[in-house]
Amino acid sequence: MRPWIRPRALRTGDLVGICAPAGAIDRDRLDKGVAELEALGYRVKVTPGTRGRSRFNSGTRGERLADLRSLLEDPDVSAIVAARGGAGSGWLVPHLDPALLRERPRAIVGYSDLTFLHLVCNRAGVVSFHGPMVAWELATGSYDRPSWSAALTGAAPPYATEPAELSVLRPGEAEGRLRGGCLSILAAAAGTPWALTTEGEDTILFLEDVDEKPFRLDRMLMQLRQSGALEGVRGIVFGDMKGCSPPLDAGYGLEEVLLDALAGLDVPIALGLSSGHTTSPNVTLPLGVRARLSCDEDGRFEVLEAAVS
C-alpha cells in the first residue's frame, strides 16, 4: 500500500484559494468568509466563477472545473477551501488527475457535496479535510478554531472529543485510518470509480448528514454495506445527524435505525461528532490519518497523528 501524503502545514501569509465546485453562493457571506481567512493571516484568491450562477450551481460544469483546476495547478496556492456545498461536485471528479493531487498536495477543505473530492483524495492517498466552508461557517464564525489549527497548521495537539460528547451505540475500541464524509454522497458514489474504499486497511469511518429521513439512512447504509465499502471498517462514528431523527410519536429512535442497519457488523459505534452539518462549532477532521474510537461509558474519538507535514 502506498504511503499517504500530507499537505504542507499552513503558515501566516500563505495563499488560500477559494472556489465553488457545487452550489451557487451568497456573495455577502462569501465576503465575510474571505475576511475571516484574512483575519487568520492568509492571503486569499477567489476564482472568477465563484460568484457565478448556472441554475442551482455556481457555474456550468466546465466553468466550475476550470476554477478548481486553476487552483490545483497554481504552485502558489497552499490550500483550497470550498465556498459551500450543495450539488454538482460529482460531475467534476472524473476530470481530475489523481497524480496531480499527489505531486502538488495542498489542503482541500469542505464537506457535504465536497465529499466527492475527499473520495478522490482518498483514492490518491492524500490527506484532505472535512471542515468548514467559506460562505458558511467561516462567514459566521461557527467553526471550531482549535481543530482547524490542529488539522491545518499543526500548531495544536490533534483533535479529540471531550468526555460525554459522544453517545455510545455499541461498545468497543478500534484504531484505523479515518475515512468518510457525507453519507448520502458516499452512497451516491458507490459503483463509481471513486467509490469509498478502505483498500483492506483498518478504518475508522466517519458518517454524517442532514435532514435525511430514517428510511433513507437505512437505505444508504444498506448500499454501502452491500457494495463492500465497509470491508475493513473497525469502528464507526456518526456526526450530529441534524434533522435525521424520526418524529417523537414514531415509536422508534434514530439510534435504533442505525444499529439495525449495521447489525452483524461487530464494531464500536458512536454518535455526535460535530463535523459537517451541525449546529455546534464545525470541527475540522483530517481524513486519511490514524484515529481511535473508544466506546466505553463516555465514548471518545481522537486523531492520533499530525495531518500536515
Buried (B, 14 or more C-beta within 10 A) or exposed (E): EEEBBBBBBBEEEBBBBBBBBBBBBBEEBBBBBBEBBEEBEBBBBBBEBBBBEBEEBBBBBEBBBBBBBBBBEBEEBBBBBBBBBBBBBBBBBEEBEBEEBBEBBBBBBBBBBBBBBBBBBBBBBBBBBBBBBBBBBBBBEBBBEBBBBBBBBBEEEBBBBEEEBBBBBBEBBBBBBBBBBBBBBBBBBBEEEBBBBBBEBBBBBBBBBBEBEBEBBBBBBEBBBEBEBBEBBBBBBBBBBBEBBBEEEEEEEBBBBBBEBBEEBEBBBBBBBBBBBBEBBBBBBBBBBBBBBBBEEBBBBBBBEBBBE
